[in-house]
């Protein structure tokens, strides 16, 4: 049995299959998105390399592997609740990392 992640392009109705990342549990995924040009990104709470920050991974369709794209600054969670929603959003070809903090919860 193989573990794969399936992402669908709603415009074409086609699926993109990618392998699940070894040693990455569902709770390690902070956000993920598929862009308009079918790039798949995952923001993890794990560090690759171990630099204490979050890692943004991109799926390499040709190599059928996940690659470390770059590290993302880790928000100091001492000031905010643990379950602060995070999103990856593509707008006009640019990828944005959004963190939603409700002021009433601070």
C-alpha positions as CSV (number, residue, x, y, z in Angstrom):
1,X,0.0,0.0,0.0
2,X,1.4,3.4,-1.0
3,X,0.6,6.7,0.7
4,X,-0.2,9.5,-1.7
5,X,-1.7,12.9,-1.6
6,X,-4.2,13.8,-4.3
7,X,-4.9,17.4,-5.4
8,X,-7.5,18.3,-8.0
9,X,-7.3,21.1,-10.5
10,X,-11.0,22.2,-10.6
11,X,-10.6,23.8,-14.0
12,X,-9.6,20.6,-15.7
13,X,-11.0,18.0,-13.3
14,X,-7.6,16.3,-13.3
15,X,-5.8,15.0,-10.3
16,X,-2.2,15.5,-9.3
17,X,-0.7,12.7,-7.2
18,X,2.3,13.1,-5.0
19,X,4.0,10.9,-2.4
20,X,3.4,11.6,1.2
21,X,6.5,13.1,2.9
22,X,8.3,10.6,5.1
23,X,8.2,11.4,8.8
24,X,5.6,14.2,8.2
25,X,2.4,13.8,10.2
26,X,-0.8,15.6,9.5
27,X,-0.4,17.8,12.6
28,X,3.0,19.0,11.2
29,X,1.3,20.6,8.2
30,X,0.5,24.2,8.9
31,X,-0.8,25.1,5.5
32,X,-0.8,23.9,1.9
33,X,-2.0,25.1,-1.5
34,X,-1.9,24.2,-5.2
35,X,-1.2,27.2,-7.4
36,X,-2.8,28.0,-10.8
37,X,0.2,26.5,-12.6
38,X,-0.2,23.2,-10.5
39,X,2.7,23.8,-8.2
40,X,2.0,22.2,-4.8
41,X,3.4,23.8,-1.6
42,X,3.3,22.7,2.0
43,X,4.2,24.8,5.0
44,X,5.4,22.5,7.8
45,X,6.2,23.2,11.4
46,X,9.3,21.0,11.0
47,X,12.6,22.5,10.0
48,X,14.5,21.2,6.9
49,X,17.4,21.9,7.7
50,X,17.0,22.1,11.4
51,X,17.2,25.9,11.8
52,X,14.2,26.4,14.2
53,X,12.0,27.9,11.5
54,X,9.1,26.5,9.4
55,X,9.9,24.9,6.1
56,X,8.2,25.6,2.8
57,X,8.3,22.5,0.6
58,X,7.5,22.4,-3.1
59,X,6.6,19.2,-5.0
60,X,8.9,18.5,-8.0
61,X,6.6,16.8,-10.5
62,X,9.4,15.6,-12.7
63,X,11.4,14.0,-9.9
64,X,8.3,12.9,-8.0
65,X,9.9,14.3,-4.8
66,X,9.3,17.1,-2.3
67,X,12.0,19.7,-2.1
68,X,12.9,22.3,0.5
69,X,12.1,25.7,-1.1
70,X,13.1,28.0,1.8
71,X,12.6,28.6,5.5
72,X,9.8,30.8,6.8
73,X,10.1,32.9,9.9
74,X,8.4,31.1,12.8
75,X,5.9,33.3,14.8
76,X,6.5,33.4,18.6
77,X,3.6,31.3,19.8
78,X,4.0,32.5,23.4
79,X,2.1,35.7,22.4
80,X,-0.7,33.9,20.6
81,X,-3.0,30.9,21.0
82,X,-1.7,27.6,19.6
83,X,-4.3,27.2,17.0
84,X,-3.7,30.4,15.0
85,X,-4.8,29.7,11.4
86,X,-2.2,29.9,8.7
87,X,-2.8,30.0,5.0
88,X,-0.8,29.8,1.8
89,X,-2.4,31.9,-0.9
90,X,-1.4,32.5,-4.5
91,X,-2.3,35.9,-6.1
92,X,-1.0,36.8,-9.5
93,X,1.8,34.2,-9.4
94,X,3.0,35.3,-5.9
95,X,2.7,33.0,-2.9
96,X,1.7,34.7,0.4
97,X,1.9,33.2,3.9
98,X,-1.0,34.6,5.9
99,X,-1.4,34.3,9.7
100,X,-4.8,35.2,11.1
101,X,-4.8,36.6,14.6
102,X,-8.1,37.7,16.2
103,X,-7.4,40.7,18.4
104,X,-10.0,39.5,20.9
105,X,-8.0,36.4,21.6
106,X,-4.7,38.1,22.4
